[in-house]
Amino acid sequence: MVEIFKKEVKLIELFYDLIFVYAISRLTSLINEPAGHIIPFGNLFVYLITSFVILQAWLYFTNYVNRYGEWKGYEYVLACINMIAVIFMANTISTNMEQMLLPFNISMLIMLLTVVGLYSVRAYEEKSLAGAAGNSITILSIVCTIYAIAIFLTFAGYHDTAIWVDVVAVLCGAFLPFFIRGKFNKNIINFPHLVERFELLTIITFGEAIVGMTHFFDVNNLTMIPILVFLVVITMFGCYVVQIHELMNHFRQERSLRLMFSHYFIIISINLMTVAFELLHSGHVDPLFNAVLLIVSLIVFYMSIMANKEYYADGVILSKREVMMMVFFVVVGSSIILLFLNDIHAFLLGTLVITAGNLAVLLKKI
């Protein structure tokens, strides 16, 4: 049996994650201003697509570091170029799609080209394009070509078409690895390092959620509301920590696709939950719409973290009874939220039933 060592996460990687979380937090500007007391479907669609694009860009670079990164001089240089492009890209995010598309796609293309450059150096050192580095170059070259097409269409004034081309880029980035495999050796993936990177990104996202909820903490108007809000976030965070950090066996050899895809939805659901609380505080949205947004966000969050139960340590099994208990807490909590739409205390208590109830089930597994 191959002994698995944990690859150290460097401080530059944490710095990289912080910049990406800034980009992800900027996305809330697309959906935190309702129109007609709801979030327009078009804005929500653009938010989801842009979220997937940004998270994919993060994953492309993270995968390279996980497989090959040694942090030589050229890697630092390309990482800095990548981060500069991320900041530019984050500041392009706007509800004005005609203004946003061109600089956004140009930034994305630059970010991806830096990763292609990194893999190209590795393929040159291996003197082969047949391995994982060459496989990644092929996939990223296709995705870069698609973004180049989106840039051309934006120049030509076909903004709506360019958005759909971005959708194609996301789908290609997600599914091409299943079709273009090459001679991929999964031993180059350091699963413990990859888990830690996802944990760091998620923890920082939870931190952004706390920052987004600070307006509930009014020292001149002390109520139970901010305490309930904090308890919701901390119990939700606890569920993530128990499921991903405590119950999983990190020292394994895996392609890690389940871990990767599930974290797309984990990050997005945390952000949507944050938006739901911000809209709850502002009162500028239809209560039913906000309740559905929150409930869907929580369901997506729990389905996503539970998708990783396949990585449980030996002897850890989630029984059908425990699954039913988790579903029960979701149903009861959702019912309370929907029955008392205009009562913020009941709204938060119902949310807490979901998060604290699920945490109680998971804590018993430790």
Secondary structure, 3 states (H helix, E strand, C coil): CCCCCCCCCCHHHHHHHHHHHHHHHHHHHHCCCCECCECCHHHHHHHHHHHHHHHHHHHHHHHHHHHCCCCCHHHHHHHHHHHHHHHHHHHHCCCCHHHHHHHHHHHHHHHHHHHHHHHHHHHHHHCCCCCHHHHHHHHHHHHHHHHHHHHHHHHCCCHHHHHHHHHHHHHHHHHHHHHCCCCCCHHHCCHHHHHHHHHHHHHHHHHHHHHHCHHHCCCCCCCCHHHHHHHHHHHHHHHHHHHHHHCECCCCCCCCHHHHHHHHHHHHHHHHHHHHHHHHHHCCCCHHHHHHHHHHHHHHHHHHHHHHHHHECCCCCCCHHHHHHHHHHHHHHHHHHHHCCCCHHHHHHHHHHHHHHHHHHHHCCC
